């Protein structure tokens, strides 16, 4: 089984990075081949250029560029070969970091992650599973239900990225009050993530 982890945080000292490493270690123990894409480390360019943007001409969806940019094609190829897609990113201003939003803009392109004219993207994605983890400074509901911000973020990220591809989104997990917790409390979050991966 192939797993792809995509994450966005500029600091290796962050809880987000510790979370990614725990997820990676657990997947390897389960026998997955894991590809880790640290968007900051690889210097991913998040800016969608005009020639790569889809637009409409004479009622048809078109793109000036005949092929996807090389760096984008690399990311698409990782997605193609993966069975499990995991996205780990902090909540910044109640959304994903800009570099990850740019990744979605450039990689989740018409003709690859979705299409208005072809079933090929659905064929590619329909057998995949996805899992999202989002550390945040905001408190979470004690009963485990979504806060209004969680619900909004889910709709715009995990709920939207795969809404037309048939990918099974297993869950979108939020870990709250991260900046205010002790190392022991943060370890509980890491253990929770580990258990979720072990129970896949």
N, C-alpha and C positions, 0 to 999 in steps of 0.2 A: 504494500500500500504506500502511496505517495502523499505526503503532507506538505503544504506550503504555508509558511507563517510570514505574513507581511505586517511590519509594525513601524510606528513612527514615534520616536522620542529622541531628542538630541543628547541626552545624558545617560551614560552607562551606569551612573550611580542611582538612577531612578528606580522606583518600585516597578514601573512599566517594564524596564529592562529585566529586572529580577523575575517578573511574571513570565516574560517571554522565555527566559532560560529554563524556568521550571517546566513550562509547557513543552519546550523542545526536548528536555531530558526525559520527560515522561513518555512522549511519543516514541523516542528512540528505544526506550525499554519495552514498549509495546510492539516493536518490530517495524515501525514506519521508517521509510526513507524520508528525511526531513530536509527541505530547502528553506533557509532563513533569509528573508529579504529585509534588511535594515535600510529604510529609505534614506536616512541621513548619512549612513556610512557609505552607501553606494553613490551618493550625490545625485539622487534622482531629480531630474528637472520637472517641476510640477506645472510648467506653463504650456498650455495648449496653444499651438500656433494656428494662424488663420488658414493655412493650406491643409491642415489636418482636421479642421473643424467641419462637421457635417452641416450642410445648409441645403436649401431647396431651390432648384432651378426647374422651371416648367413643370412643377408639380412632382418632381423626383428628388429623392434624397441623394446628394452627391458630395464628394470630397475632392478638392483639387489634387491632392497627392494621390498617386496611383497605388502606393504601398504605405504601410504604417512605418513610422520612424524606427530605426534599428533598436534604440533603447526600449521602445514600447514593445516591439516584437519579442524581445528577450523576455519581458514580463508576461506577455501573452503565452509564450511557449511554456513557462513555468506553470501557469494556470492550466493549460491544456493537459499536461501530464499528471496533474494532481487530482487525487480523489477527495482529499479533505483540505479546505481552505480556511485558514485561521487569521483573523485580523485583530491586532492588539494596538490600541491607541488611547491616550488620555482624552478626557473631555476638556477642551479649551474653548471658552466662550460658548459653552453648550453645543459644541460641534467637534468634528475631527480636526486635527492639525492641518494647516494649509498644504503641507507636502503630501499628505495622504489624500486630501481632496483633489489635488492636482493629479495624483496617481489614478484616481477613479476617473477624472475627466479624460485623461490621455489613454488609459488602458482599457477601460470599459466602454469601448467605442461601438458605434453602430457598425454592424457587420461582424462583430466579434462577440460582445456580451449580450447584445440584443439586436433585433432587426425588425423593421416594419415590412420587409419584403421577402424574407426567407426564414425557414425553420432551422437553418444550420446552427445558429447559436444555441437554440433550445436543445438540439441533439447533443451538442458539446457539453452543456452545463447540467443537463437533467439528471445525470447519475452522480453528481457531486454533492457533497455536504459542506456546510459552512458554519463557523462558530466565531463569535465576536466577544472580546473582553475589553471593558472600558473602565480603568481606574478614574476616580473623580474625587474632588474635594467636597462634594455635596453629600449631605446625609441621605441615607436610604430609608425607605419605609420598613419598620420592624417586622411587618408581616410578609415581607418579600415581594409585595406588589410594586408595580412601577410607579415612580413619582411622575408628575406631569412632564418634567424635563427628560426623564428616561424614556417615556413613551414617545415624545417628540423626536429624540435622537434615534430611537429604534426605527421609527417610520422613515426618517431621512437617510439612514445608513443601512443597517442590516435588513430593514424592510423594503428598501428601495433598490439596492444594488442588484438583487436577484429576483425582483418582482415579476419578471417576464421570462425567466430562463429555466424555471423548473428545478433550480437548485434547492435542496432541503436546508433551510436555516435551522440548525439544532437549537441555538439559544443565543441571546445577547446578554452577557453577564456584566453587571455593574458592581464595582467595589468602591464603596463610599468612604468619605472622610479620610482619605489616604494621607494627606499631609499632617494630620493631627493624631495619628495612631502610633503606638509603640511598635518596636520590632516584633514583639511577640504577637501583637494583634495583626500585623501585616503578614506574619508567618501563617496565621490562620487563613488568610486570603490565598496565599500560595498553596496551602494544603487543599483548600477548596478547589482551586483550579486543577491541581494534580488529580484529585478524585474525579473531577468531571472528565478529564482526558482518559483516566484509567477505565472509566465506565462507558466509554463510547462503544 
